[in-house]
Amino acid sequence: MTTSLRAPRHAMVVWTDEHALGLDELDAQHRLLFDLTNDLWHHLVRRSARTEVLATLTALERYALSHFSAEETFMRVTCYPHIDAHTAEHAEFIERVSREKTAVMQGHALGFDLLSYLKNWLTEHILRADKDFAHLARACHPELALPADTAGAPGFWRRLRARW
């Protein structure tokens, strides 16, 4: 992963408690997606070398794939009824990042339109789609409504997956 370029007061997208799902592992992953988006913002502002931009786009693409896999596993084990629509949104995100990465590899500059897309997609997706599945998961599986320090404990997700 790339070295962080973040300066909190110059972030394009800022994590707040409003974004928290109350599921520590997923919240930590969402924070990292915000951080990678801010890294791209700093590349744009600094007019970073193409190699740096590509490294961050690749890190974002790979990390998003890993995160989406974890999130979709969580949805499957909790029997989330809207998983198809949710995974389609994930696929759209990956496709958009992949297209931008290809464009940068072909010599195009990183565009503000991607940063705007990432900011809007991440905040809207978390506040709408992810909050919906987290709420339904806790309503259907009260054992998920654990204190934050317990939910983030090592092995929590492994134990959860093993139960279903």
Rosetta constraint file for C-alpha pairs under 8 A:
AtomPair CA 1 CA 55 HARMONIC 7.64 0.50
AtomPair CA 1 CA 56 HARMONIC 7.27 0.50
AtomPair CA 1 CA 59 HARMONIC 5.59 0.50
AtomPair CA 2 CA 55 HARMONIC 6.62 0.50
AtomPair CA 2 CA 56 HARMONIC 5.96 0.50
AtomPair CA 2 CA 59 HARMONIC 7.14 0.50
AtomPair CA 4 CA 35 HARMONIC 7.67 0.50
AtomPair CA 4 CA 36 HARMONIC 7.90 0.50
AtomPair CA 4 CA 39 HARMONIC 6.31 0.50
AtomPair CA 5 CA 38 HARMONIC 7.75 0.50
AtomPair CA 5 CA 39 HARMONIC 5.39 0.50
AtomPair CA 5 CA 42 HARMONIC 6.41 0.50
AtomPair CA 6 CA 10 HARMONIC 7.46 0.50
AtomPair CA 6 CA 11 HARMONIC 6.76 0.50
AtomPair CA 6 CA 35 HARMONIC 7.23 0.50
AtomPair CA 6 CA 38 HARMONIC 6.34 0.50
AtomPair CA 6 CA 39 HARMONIC 6.06 0.50
AtomPair CA 6 CA 42 HARMONIC 7.14 0.50
AtomPair CA 7 CA 11 HARMONIC 6.36 0.50
AtomPair CA 8 CA 14 HARMONIC 7.95 0.50
AtomPair CA 11 CA 38 HARMONIC 5.62 0.50
AtomPair CA 11 CA 41 HARMONIC 7.64 0.50
AtomPair CA 12 CA 37 HARMONIC 7.69 0.50
AtomPair CA 12 CA 38 HARMONIC 5.70 0.50
AtomPair CA 12 CA 41 HARMONIC 6.53 0.50
AtomPair CA 12 CA 119 HARMONIC 7.33 0.50
AtomPair CA 13 CA 34 HARMONIC 6.30 0.50
AtomPair CA 13 CA 37 HARMONIC 7.40 0.50
AtomPair CA 13 CA 38 HARMONIC 6.53 0.50
AtomPair CA 13 CA 119 HARMONIC 5.90 0.50
AtomPair CA 14 CA 34 HARMONIC 7.08 0.50
AtomPair CA 15 CA 19 HARMONIC 6.54 0.50
AtomPair CA 15 CA 31 HARMONIC 6.53 0.50
AtomPair CA 15 CA 34 HARMONIC 7.01 0.50
AtomPair CA 16 CA 20 HARMONIC 7.31 0.50
AtomPair CA 18 CA 127 HARMONIC 7.68 0.50
AtomPair CA 19 CA 27 HARMONIC 7.93 0.50
AtomPair CA 19 CA 123 HARMONIC 7.43 0.50
AtomPair CA 19 CA 126 HARMONIC 6.40 0.50
AtomPair CA 19 CA 127 HARMONIC 6.09 0.50
AtomPair CA 20 CA 27 HARMONIC 5.78 0.50
AtomPair CA 21 CA 26 HARMONIC 7.56 0.50
AtomPair CA 21 CA 27 HARMONIC 6.29 0.50
AtomPair CA 21 CA 130 HARMONIC 7.38 0.50
AtomPair CA 21 CA 131 HARMONIC 5.98 0.50
AtomPair CA 21 CA 134 HARMONIC 6.25 0.50
AtomPair CA 22 CA 27 HARMONIC 7.15 0.50
AtomPair CA 22 CA 134 HARMONIC 7.98 0.50
AtomPair CA 22 CA 148 HARMONIC 6.54 0.50
AtomPair CA 23 CA 27 HARMONIC 6.01 0.50
AtomPair CA 23 CA 134 HARMONIC 7.79 0.50
AtomPair CA 23 CA 148 HARMONIC 7.04 0.50
AtomPair CA 23 CA 151 HARMONIC 6.26 0.50
AtomPair CA 23 CA 152 HARMONIC 7.16 0.50
AtomPair CA 24 CA 28 HARMONIC 6.00 0.50
AtomPair CA 24 CA 148 HARMONIC 6.40 0.50
AtomPair CA 24 CA 149 HARMONIC 7.89 0.50
AtomPair CA 24 CA 151 HARMONIC 6.13 0.50
AtomPair CA 24 CA 152 HARMONIC 4.92 0.50
AtomPair CA 25 CA 29 HARMONIC 6.36 0.50
AtomPair CA 25 CA 151 HARMONIC 7.74 0.50
AtomPair CA 25 CA 152 HARMONIC 5.80 0.50
AtomPair CA 26 CA 30 HARMONIC 6.13 0.50
AtomPair CA 26 CA 67 HARMONIC 7.77 0.50
AtomPair CA 26 CA 71 HARMONIC 7.21 0.50
AtomPair CA 27 CA 31 HARMONIC 6.21 0.50
AtomPair CA 28 CA 32 HARMONIC 6.44 0.50
AtomPair CA 29 CA 33 HARMONIC 6.45 0.50
AtomPair CA 29 CA 67 HARMONIC 6.46 0.50
AtomPair CA 30 CA 34 HARMONIC 6.36 0.50
AtomPair CA 31 CA 35 HARMONIC 6.20 0.50
AtomPair CA 32 CA 36 HARMONIC 6.15 0.50
AtomPair CA 33 CA 37 HARMONIC 6.23 0.50
AtomPair CA 33 CA 60 HARMONIC 6.98 0.50
AtomPair CA 33 CA 63 HARMONIC 7.65 0.50
AtomPair CA 33 CA 64 HARMONIC 7.16 0.50
AtomPair CA 34 CA 38 HARMONIC 6.22 0.50
AtomPair CA 34 CA 122 HARMONIC 7.67 0.50
AtomPair CA 35 CA 39 HARMONIC 6.15 0.50
AtomPair CA 36 CA 40 HARMONIC 6.36 0.50
AtomPair CA 36 CA 56 HARMONIC 6.94 0.50
AtomPair CA 36 CA 59 HARMONIC 7.75 0.50
AtomPair CA 36 CA 60 HARMONIC 6.08 0.50
AtomPair CA 37 CA 41 HARMONIC 6.34 0.50
AtomPair CA 37 CA 60 HARMONIC 7.73 0.50
AtomPair CA 37 CA 115 HARMONIC 7.02 0.50
AtomPair CA 37 CA 118 HARMONIC 6.78 0.50
AtomPair CA 37 CA 119 HARMONIC 7.40 0.50
AtomPair CA 38 CA 42 HARMONIC 6.23 0.50
AtomPair CA 39 CA 43 HARMONIC 6.30 0.50
AtomPair CA 39 CA 56 HARMONIC 7.21 0.50
AtomPair CA 40 CA 44 HARMONIC 6.26 0.50
AtomPair CA 40 CA 53 HARMONIC 6.81 0.50
AtomPair CA 40 CA 56 HARMONIC 6.68 0.50
AtomPair CA 40 CA 57 HARMONIC 7.53 0.50
AtomPair CA 40 CA 115 HARMONIC 7.35 0.50
AtomPair CA 41 CA 45 HARMONIC 6.27 0.50
AtomPair CA 41 CA 115 HARMONIC 6.59 0.50
AtomPair CA 42 CA 46 HARMONIC 5.91 0.50
AtomPair CA 43 CA 47 HARMONIC 5.58 0.50
AtomPair CA 43 CA 48 HARMONIC 4.87 0.50
AtomPair CA 43 CA 52 HARMONIC 7.64 0.50
AtomPair CA 43 CA 53 HARMONIC 6.34 0.50
AtomPair CA 44 CA 48 HARMONIC 6.65 0.50
AtomPair CA 44 CA 110 HARMONIC 6.50 0.50
AtomPair CA 44 CA 111 HARMONIC 7.53 0.50
AtomPair CA 44 CA 112 HARMONIC 7.58 0.50
AtomPair CA 48 CA 52 HARMONIC 6.33 0.50
AtomPair CA 48 CA 53 HARMONIC 6.59 0.50
AtomPair CA 49 CA 53 HARMONIC 6.51 0.50
AtomPair CA 50 CA 54 HARMONIC 6.01 0.50
AtomPair CA 50 CA 104 HARMONIC 7.09 0.50
AtomPair CA 50 CA 105 HARMONIC 7.83 0.50
AtomPair CA 50 CA 109 HARMONIC 7.81 0.50
AtomPair CA 51 CA 55 HARMONIC 6.09 0.50
AtomPair CA 52 CA 56 HARMONIC 6.34 0.50
AtomPair CA 53 CA 57 HARMONIC 6.13 0.50
AtomPair CA 53 CA 104 HARMONIC 7.99 0.50
AtomPair CA 53 CA 110 HARMONIC 7.47 0.50
AtomPair CA 54 CA 58 HARMONIC 5.92 0.50
AtomPair CA 54 CA 101 HARMONIC 6.47 0.50
AtomPair CA 54 CA 104 HARMONIC 7.05 0.50
AtomPair CA 54 CA 105 HARMONIC 7.33 0.50
AtomPair CA 55 CA 59 HARMONIC 6.11 0.50
AtomPair CA 56 CA 60 HARMONIC 6.06 0.50
AtomPair CA 57 CA 61 HARMONIC 6.07 0.50
AtomPair CA 57 CA 97 HARMONIC 7.07 0.50
AtomPair CA 57 CA 101 HARMONIC 6.14 0.50
AtomPair CA 58 CA 62 HARMONIC 6.07 0.50
AtomPair CA 58 CA 101 HARMONIC 7.37 0.50
AtomPair CA 59 CA 63 HARMONIC 5.88 0.50
AtomPair CA 60 CA 64 HARMONIC 5.83 0.50
AtomPair CA 60 CA 97 HARMONIC 7.92 0.50
AtomPair CA 61 CA 65 HARMONIC 6.26 0.50
AtomPair CA 61 CA 94 HARMONIC 6.40 0.50
AtomPair CA 61 CA 97 HARMONIC 6.39 0.50
AtomPair CA 61 CA 98 HARMONIC 7.02 0.50
AtomPair CA 62 CA 66 HARMONIC 6.33 0.50
AtomPair CA 63 CA 67 HARMONIC 6.02 0.50
AtomPair CA 64 CA 68 HARMONIC 5.87 0.50
AtomPair CA 64 CA 94 HARMONIC 7.31 0.50
AtomPair CA 65 CA 69 HARMONIC 6.13 0.50
AtomPair CA 65 CA 94 HARMONIC 7.35 0.50
AtomPair CA 66 CA 70 HARMONIC 6.41 0.50
AtomPair CA 67 CA 71 HARMONIC 6.13 0.50
AtomPair CA 68 CA 72 HARMONIC 5.91 0.50
AtomPair CA 68 CA 87 HARMONIC 7.93 0.50
AtomPair CA 68 CA 90 HARMONIC 6.65 0.50
AtomPair CA 69 CA 73 HARMONIC 6.11 0.50
AtomPair CA 70 CA 74 HARMONIC 6.27 0.50
AtomPair CA 71 CA 75 HARMONIC 6.28 0.50
AtomPair CA 72 CA 76 HARMONIC 6.16 0.50
AtomPair CA 72 CA 83 HARMONIC 7.32 0.50
AtomPair CA 72 CA 87 HARMONIC 7.14 0.50
AtomPair CA 73 CA 77 HARMONIC 6.23 0.50
AtomPair CA 74 CA 78 HARMONIC 6.20 0.50
AtomPair CA 74 CA 161 HARMONIC 7.54 0.50
AtomPair CA 75 CA 79 HARMONIC 5.91 0.50
AtomPair CA 75 CA 80 HARMONIC 4.98 0.50
AtomPair CA 75 CA 83 HARMONIC 6.56 0.50
AtomPair CA 75 CA 133 HARMONIC 7.22 0.50
AtomPair CA 75 CA 137 HARMONIC 7.91 0.50
AtomPair CA 76 CA 80 HARMONIC 6.22 0.50
AtomPair CA 76 CA 83 HARMONIC 7.52 0.50
AtomPair CA 77 CA 160 HARMONIC 7.92 0.50
AtomPair CA 77 CA 161 HARMONIC 6.14 0.50
AtomPair CA 77 CA 164 HARMONIC 5.77 0.50
AtomPair CA 78 CA 137 HARMONIC 5.89 0.50
AtomPair CA 78 CA 140 HARMONIC 7.83 0.50
AtomPair CA 78 CA 141 HARMONIC 7.48 0.50
AtomPair CA 78 CA 164 HARMONIC 7.74 0.50
AtomPair CA 79 CA 137 HARMONIC 7.98 0.50
AtomPair CA 80 CA 133 HARMONIC 6.44 0.50
AtomPair CA 80 CA 136 HARMONIC 7.35 0.50
AtomPair CA 80 CA 137 HARMONIC 6.98 0.50
AtomPair CA 82 CA 86 HARMONIC 6.30 0.50
AtomPair CA 83 CA 87 HARMONIC 5.98 0.50
AtomPair CA 84 CA 88 HARMONIC 6.20 0.50
AtomPair CA 85 CA 89 HARMONIC 6.50 0.50
AtomPair CA 86 CA 90 HARMONIC 6.55 0.50
AtomPair CA 86 CA 129 HARMONIC 6.90 0.50
AtomPair CA 87 CA 91 HARMONIC 6.21 0.50
AtomPair CA 88 CA 92 HARMONIC 6.26 0.50
AtomPair CA 89 CA 93 HARMONIC 6.38 0.50
AtomPair CA 90 CA 94 HARMONIC 6.38 0.50
AtomPair CA 91 CA 95 HARMONIC 6.08 0.50
AtomPair CA 92 CA 96 HARMONIC 6.20 0.50
AtomPair CA 93 CA 97 HARMONIC 6.33 0.50
AtomPair CA 93 CA 121 HARMONIC 7.81 0.50
AtomPair CA 94 CA 98 HARMONIC 5.97 0.50
AtomPair CA 95 CA 99 HARMONIC 6.09 0.50
AtomPair CA 96 CA 100 HARMONIC 6.35 0.50
AtomPair CA 96 CA 114 HARMONIC 7.98 0.50
AtomPair CA 97 CA 101 HARMONIC 6.16 0.50
AtomPair CA 97 CA 114 HARMONIC 7.82 0.50
AtomPair CA 98 CA 102 HARMONIC 6.21 0.50
AtomPair CA 99 CA 103 HARMONIC 6.22 0.50
AtomPair CA 100 CA 104 HARMONIC 6.18 0.50
AtomPair CA 100 CA 110 HARMONIC 7.44 0.50
AtomPair CA 100 CA 114 HARMONIC 7.33 0.50
AtomPair CA 101 CA 105 HARMONIC 6.15 0.50
AtomPair CA 102 CA 106 HARMONIC 6.24 0.50
AtomPair CA 103 CA 107 HARMONIC 6.55 0.50
AtomPair CA 103 CA 108 HARMONIC 5.42 0.50
AtomPair CA 103 CA 109 HARMONIC 7.81 0.50
AtomPair CA 104 CA 108 HARMONIC 4.65 0.50
AtomPair CA 104 CA 109 HARMONIC 5.81 0.50
AtomPair CA 104 CA 110 HARMONIC 6.35 0.50
AtomPair CA 110 CA 114 HARMONIC 7.59 0.50
AtomPair CA 111 CA 115 HARMONIC 7.12 0.50
AtomPair CA 112 CA 116 HARMONIC 6.15 0.50
AtomPair CA 113 CA 117 HARMONIC 6.07 0.50
AtomPair CA 114 CA 118 HARMONIC 6.08 0.50
AtomPair CA 115 CA 119 HARMONIC 6.13 0.50
AtomPair CA 116 CA 120 HARMONIC 6.13 0.50
AtomPair CA 117 CA 121 HARMONIC 5.77 0.50
AtomPair CA 118 CA 122 HARMONIC 5.83 0.50
AtomPair CA 119 CA 123 HARMONIC 6.18 0.50
AtomPair CA 120 CA 124 HARMONIC 5.84 0.50
AtomPair CA 121 CA 125 HARMONIC 5.63 0.50
AtomPair CA 122 CA 126 HARMONIC 6.00 0.50
AtomPair CA 123 CA 127 HARMONIC 6.01 0.50
AtomPair CA 124 CA 128 HARMONIC 5.90 0.50
AtomPair CA 124 CA 129 HARMONIC 7.82 0.50
AtomPair CA 125 CA 129 HARMONIC 5.18 0.50
AtomPair CA 125 CA 130 HARMONIC 6.31 0.50
AtomPair CA 126 CA 130 HARMONIC 4.66 0.50
AtomPair CA 126 CA 131 HARMONIC 6.11 0.50
AtomPair CA 127 CA 131 HARMONIC 5.55 0.50
AtomPair CA 128 CA 132 HARMONIC 6.10 0.50
AtomPair CA 129 CA 133 HARMONIC 6.50 0.50
AtomPair CA 130 CA 134 HARMONIC 6.11 0.50
AtomPair CA 131 CA 135 HARMONIC 5.96 0.50
AtomPair CA 132 CA 136 HARMONIC 6.19 0.50
AtomPair CA 133 CA 137 HARMONIC 5.86 0.50
AtomPair CA 134 CA 138 HARMONIC 6.21 0.50
AtomPair CA 135 CA 139 HARMONIC 6.17 0.50
AtomPair CA 136 CA 140 HARMONIC 6.06 0.50
AtomPair CA 137 CA 141 HARMONIC 5.74 0.50
AtomPair CA 137 CA 144 HARMONIC 7.43 0.50
AtomPair CA 138 CA 142 HARMONIC 5.20 0.50
AtomPair CA 138 CA 143 HARMONIC 7.32 0.50
AtomPair CA 138 CA 144 HARMONIC 5.38 0.50
AtomPair CA 138 CA 145 HARMONIC 5.84 0.50
AtomPair CA 141 CA 145 HARMONIC 7.92 0.50
AtomPair CA 144 CA 151 HARMONIC 7.46 0.50
AtomPair CA 146 CA 150 HARMONIC 6.13 0.50
AtomPair CA 146 CA 151 HARMONIC 5.82 0.50
AtomPair CA 147 CA 151 HARMONIC 6.30 0.50
AtomPair CA 148 CA 152 HARMONIC 6.26 0.50
AtomPair CA 149 CA 153 HARMONIC 6.31 0.50
AtomPair CA 150 CA 156 HARMONIC 7.73 0.50
AtomPair CA 151 CA 156 HARMONIC 6.16 0.50
AtomPair CA 152 CA 156 HARMONIC 6.65 0.50
AtomPair CA 155 CA 159 HARMONIC 6.06 0.50
AtomPair CA 156 CA 160 HARMONIC 6.13 0.50
AtomPair CA 157 CA 161 HARMONIC 6.07 0.50
AtomPair CA 158 CA 162 HARMONIC 6.19 0.50
AtomPair CA 159 CA 163 HARMONIC 6.41 0.50
AtomPair CA 160 CA 164 HARMONIC 7.21 0.50
